């Protein structure tokens, strides 16, 4: 500044001063531009097989495929089997046994089943929504649009976070809900895309973070009528597996992603925007009918029937809600021109909690400067080196699902994957591949490199490996501060499979929504 003031005293110096100012501004902009904009796109109930870049053949998805050709395609990207737990893990950077949100909200349970269901949190604490809070602290403008499903209170509910609560959760902007119901028309896809573009246009002076959480492809699946007719005319069924509405919804989603990519390019932001495309869990392959829907015995003595089929998860086993790969392995694409290589496929396992740590690294956030939040335990790794081609060391990936949700064949279970090996621990019962409910503890072990479809249970053949992995899994749950599901003292064989939204009478309101012993 002293040099500038001296230069301004002389006519020739004014030119020097202008040059110095321009140089300073250029350096400042370069420093800002070194920190990318971050666009996180989360779709709902979408399988890898729904996208042509993952081998899907029923729908062409050129815009989403563009993310793969211009970035990296992850083939072992993991989330949790259902909505709320994935969203909580994503935004907190903490695994479900740590953040306490391992169950879909609002509350429902199976209180008379053989295994206890630990209590869980029903609403996310605003201060624990770390991703937008921390990026905003680092100078990012933050926003979101779409499905929330993390609170059941004055802040919002399943459909959206209320705009008046945006600041408390770390967002500068939250899009309004779309017209009508999110289950009608195009499930707000066009509206949410418009809101995303609006946010980008309003954030051109500095780095921004935007969380675009689509409702599609969650049921009730809906899509624009002309697109549905296109697939009906091509011979696809009106209902059932690979139906026309489902395929039309995939195409409509792809068209919306294309609009965003085009706008980023036209506005000059494409090269400095990191895009992560992810689904919250696998797609709906087969949904079972709950026993009370079919007037079957509630003790599970007969197989459950199929309630709904929508999209084949092949080659993965099962789909949404399941402990098998079709429930937890999802499409994930990352594009950041000049930083993430183009056209690369990466099979290194990456988990949902990695994204917060990775975004902090990409944004050059120093956690030591986050005040009291600096000591928060994060469960993810910075996977930028993996995205750039480095080989990551083998680590344990673990899942905690101590709940019943029989529409997806889910009973209290936990998973550990280490390298090629995946162990599933059922704590006291399970639903087999034929929909038959069976009691008793069960362990399954799969070699994912040789048996991606999880058809051959190797647990009886590898007892030493089973014991090692099981102990690692139990230790992980305990270290996170969560309870191990045990035998239910209130079990009733006549009501084993009875699901209710009424909280059990032996639980006092003082115990909700925070379970004793939760961190």
N, C-alpha and C positions, 0 to 999 in steps of 0.2 A: 504493500500500500504506500509506503514512503517513496519507493521508486516511481510509482504511478503519479503521485502528486508532483514530484519534481519534473517528470516528463511533460505534464500538462502545462507547465509554465512557458513552454516553447512550442511554436507551430509544428516544427518537425517532430517534436517529442510526442505530439498528440497522436501521430500515426503509430509510434512505438507503443503508446499506452493502449491504443485500440488492439494492437496485435497481442500485447500481454494479456489483456482482458479475454480475448478470444481463446488464447492458449490455455488460460486458467479455466475458462468455461468448458473447453474441449476436454481437458484433463478430468474435470469434475464429472462430465457426462460419461467419459470412458469408465470412470470408477463406478458410476451408477450402472452402466451397461454391462459391467463385468458380473453384476448380480442379475440373474435371469428373472423375468416374469415366470410365475409358476401356475400352470393350469392343471388342476387335478379333476379328471372326469371319472366319476363313479357311476356305473350302470347297475341295474338291479336284476338279479337272477339271470345272469347271462353266462352261458357255457362257452368254452373255447370253440366247440364245434359249430357255433352259430356264425363264425367269421371265416371268410374265405382265406384270409392269411394264416389261419390255423387248419386249413384243409376242408373247411365247410364248402359244400357244393350246392346247397339249396337257395342261397341268397348271395348275390354279389355285393360286397362291401368295399368299394374302391376307396372311399375317404378314410375309413379306419385302416385299410390295408396300406394307405399312404404313410401312416405313422410307422408301420413296420418297415416299409422300404426306405424311409428316410431316417429311421431310428433303429432301436433294437426290439426284438420280439422275445419275451421271456416265456419259456415253456414249463417252468416249475415255479410259478408265482402262486403264493398261498394266502388265503384269507381264512375266516371262520365259516362254518356251514350256513349261518343265518345273518340276518340284516343288522340288528342292533349291536351284537358283539363285534362285528367287523367295523362298523362306523365308530364305535367307542375306542377300539384299539387303534384305528387310523388317526383319530384326532388327538388322543391322549399320548400315543406312543408307548402305551403300556398294555400288556397282555390281559386277557379277561380275568384270570384269577387275581390280578393285581388291581385292576380298576373296578372289579366287582360287577361288571355288566356282561355276564356270560349267557344271558337269556333274552329273548325277544320281549319287548315291553309293548302294552301293559301286561299286567300279571295274569298268568294262568299256570296251572300245575296239575300233577297227577298224585295227589296226597296219599293214596292208599296202595301205591305200587310197592314192590319189594325193597326198593332202594330209596333212601332219603334224597330229597333235592335240596341242596343248600340254598339259603336265602340269597337274593341278589338285589343289586341296586336297580331302582326303577326310573331314575332320572340322573342325567350327567350333571355333576357339579360344574358350574360355569368356569371356575378357575382352573379346572383340569382339562379344559379344551385347549391344549397347549399349542397345537399347530398354528391357528390364527393368532393367538396371543403373542407367541414368541416371534413370528414373522412380522407382526405389526410393531413389536418393540424394536425390531431391526430396521424399521423404516419402510416396510411394505404397506401398501394399501390392500386391505383384505376384504373379500366378499364371498358370498355363496348364493346359490339358487337351487331350489329343489327339495328333495326328500330329506327330512331331518331324523325322525324316529329315535331320538335320544332323550327326550323329556316327556313327561305326562303331567304338566303343571302350567303355571302362568306363562312360561317361556315358549311353549309350543308343544306339538305332539307329533304323531306319525307323519303328517303331510308336510309341514314346514315349520321352521323357526320363525317366531314372530319378529317383525322388524324392530319393535321397541326393545327387544332383548338382545339385539345384535351386538351391541357394545360389550355387554357382560360376557359374551362368549368369544370376544376378540375380533369380531367382524365390524368393519366400517360400513358395510352395505349388505343387506339381505334382501333378495328379490321378493316381491309380493307373490302370493299364490296366483295361479292362472285362473281363467274363467271356468266356472262349473266345477265338476269333480275331476280329481286326478285319475279316476278310473274310466273316463269317457273320452271320446274323440281321439286325440293323439297323445293322451296322458301328459299334456303340457309340454311336450318336446319342443314345439316351435316357440312357445312362450319362454321357456327356460333358456333356449338358445338366444332369443332376442335380448333377454336380460343380461346374459353373459357378454354379448357384443356391446351392449350399452355400458357395462362396467369397464370394458377394455377402452372404450372411447373416452370415458371420464377419467382414465388413469394413465394418461400419456406422459406425465411429467416424472414418473419414477417407477421403481419396480412394484409389481402387484402380484398378489396371490388370489386365485379364485378357485372355489370348490363348487363344481357343477355336479349335482347329485340327481341323476335322472330317476324317475319313477318306472320307466320302462326298463325291463320287460316283466315287471312284477304283475301278478294277476290282480285283478281282472285285466288280461292283456287287451289292448285296444289300439287301433291304428286308423289312419284316414281311409274312408270308404273306397276311393279309386284304387289305392294300393291293395286293399283286401281283394277287390274284384280282379285285379291283375293276377293274383295267385290262385284265386278260385278258377279263373278262366284257363290257367295253366294246368289245372287238374288236381290241385292240392285240396285236401278235405276241409270242410267248414269247421270241424271240431276234431279233437284227438291229436295224436302224435304228428308233429310237423304241419300243423294246420295253417290255413291261409292268413289268418289274422296275426299269428305269431311271426310268420315270415315277413308280412307287410310291416310289422312293428320294427323288425330288425333293419329293413331297408330305410324306413323313415328315420330311425336313429342315425343311420349312416349318412343320410342326406343332411341332417342337422350338424353332424361333425364336419362335413364338407363345408358348410356355410361358415363355421368358425375358422377352419383352416384358411379359407379364402379371405376372410376378413383380416386375419393376422398377417397374411401376405400383403394385402392391399394397404394395410396401415403401417407397414414397415416393421412390424413387431415379431415376425415369424422367426428370424434368426436368433433372437434373444429371448425366446420363450421356451421353457422346459414344459413339455406336456407329458403327463402320465395318465394313461387310460387303463382302467381297472374295473372289475365287477365285484360286488359285495359278497357274492357266493356263487356256486354253480347254478346252472339253469334247472328249471323244473323238468326233470325227466319223467318220473312217476311219483304221483302223490297218492298215498294210501287213504282209504276211508277209515275214519275213526270208528271204533265198534258201535258207539251209540248212534252213529249215522246209519248203520245197517241193521240195527236190532239184533246184533250178534251178542253172544255172551260176553260180559265184561272181563272175564278171566282170561281171555285170549286163547281159549282152547281150540278155536278155529282160525284159519288164516284170515288176515284182513284183505279186503277187496281193493281193487284199483279205483280211486276216485277221479283222477285226472292224469292224462299224459299230454305233454306239450312238445318236447324236443329231445331227441336222442343225444345223450352225452358221449356216445361212442368216440374213441376207444376207452374212455374212463368209465368206471363203475358208478352207478347210481347218479344222484344229482343233489339239488338243494337239500339242506338239512342233514345230509349224510356224513358219516365219518370217512367214507371212501373218497377216492380222488375226485369223483364227479361233484362232490359237495364242496371241496375246499381248494381245488386247483382251478384257477381261472385265467382268462385272457389278461395279459398285461403288456402294454406297449409304451415305450419311452422315446420321445423325440426331443433332441436339443442340438440343433445344427452346430457343427464345429466342435462340440464337446462329446457328444455321444455318437459313436460311429454309425453309419448308415447301413442298413441291410443285414445286420448281424443278428444271429439267433443265439440265445444264451440259455443253457439248461441248469445253471446254478440255482439252487433253491433260494427264493427270496420270500420273506413273510411280510404281512401287512404292517407290523410295527416298524419295519425298516424305513418306511417312507418319511416319517417325521425326521428321523436322524439324517436321512439323505437330503431332504429339503433344507435343513439347517446348514449342512455342509455346502450345498450348492449356493445358498444365500450368504455364505461366509459369516454365519452367526456365531459369536463367541458366547457360549452358555454361561461362562463365569460372570458375564455382565447382566444376567437375567435376574439378579437379586435373589429373593427367597426361592425362586423356581430353579436356580442353578443346581440345587441338590436333588431334584426329582429324578428318580430312577427310570431310565428308558430301556426298553427291551430290544430295540432294533439296532441294526448296524447301518453305517453309511455304505450303501451299495454302489456309489459312484465308481469306485475302482472296478467292480464287477461289470458294470455297464460299459466301461471302457476297455474291457477285455482281460482284466486280471483274474487269476484263479483264486477264489476265496477258500480259506481253510474250512474243513468240515466242522459243522456245528450242529447242535441239537435244535430241532424245531419241535415245539410242543403245543398241544391244544388241550383245553380243559372244557368239557361239555357235560357237566354233572346234572343233566336235565332230561325230562321226557318230552318228546314231541312226536307222537306216534304217527302223525300224518306223513312224516318223513322217515319213519322207522327208527327214530332216535331214542335211545335209552342212555342213562348215565354212563359216560365213557370218557376216555382221554387218549391222546395219540402222541407218539414221539416218532419223528423221522430223523435218522442219522445216516447220512450218505445214501446208500441204495436201500437201506432197511427201514421199514415202517411197521411199528407195533401199535395195535389197537387194544386197549384194555377196557372191557366191559365189566362194570363193577358188580353186577348182580343179575342182569338179564339182557336179552337182545332180541331183535327181530331178524330172522334169517332171510336169505335171498328169495324165498318163496312167500314172504309175508307172514310167516308163522312166528308168533311170540313164544319165546322160550326163557325159562328162568335158569339161574345159575351163573356164576362168574365165568367169563370166557376171555381168552387171549388169542389174538390173531397176529401173525407175522407175515409180511410180504416183501419180496425182493422186487422193488419197483423198476429196476433196470431190466429184469428178465420177465416181469409179469405186471405190466402197467395196469391191466384190467383187474388185478387183485382176485384171481381165480383160485390160487393154490396157497392155502394156509400152511406155512412152514413151521408154525410154533411147535408142533409135536416133534419135529426133526431137529430143532435148534434150541434145546432147553437152556444152555448156558447163555446164548445171545438174548433169549427172552428174559432171563433173570436180570441180565445187565441193563437192558433197555427199560425194563419195568422199574428197576430201582432208580434209574436216572429220571424217569418220568415222575415217580412219586416224590423224589427229592425236589424236583422243579416245582411241583404244586405246593409242597410245604414251604419251600423258600419264598414263594410268592404270597404266603399267608392265607391260603385258601384251604377249606376243609376237604378231606377225602370222603366221598360218599360211602355210607355204611348201611347196614341192614335197618330197615324202617320199622320202628316199634309200633307204628300205626297201620302196618300193612294189613290189607283185607283181601283174601283171595277172590272174593266175589266182586271186588271193585278194583282189581289191579290196574285196569286200563281206563279207568274213569277220569276224564279230564274236566276240570272246573275252573271258572274264573273267581270263585269264592275262595278266600284265603282260609287255610285250615283253622278250625276253632281252637286248637292247642297253641296257636301262635298269637301272641299279643301284638297289638298295634305298635307297641314300643320297639318291637324287634324289626320293624320294617322302615325303610327299605334297606337297612344296613345290617348285615348279618354279624353276629358276635365273632370277633377274630379277624374280620376283614381289615386290610390295611387302610 
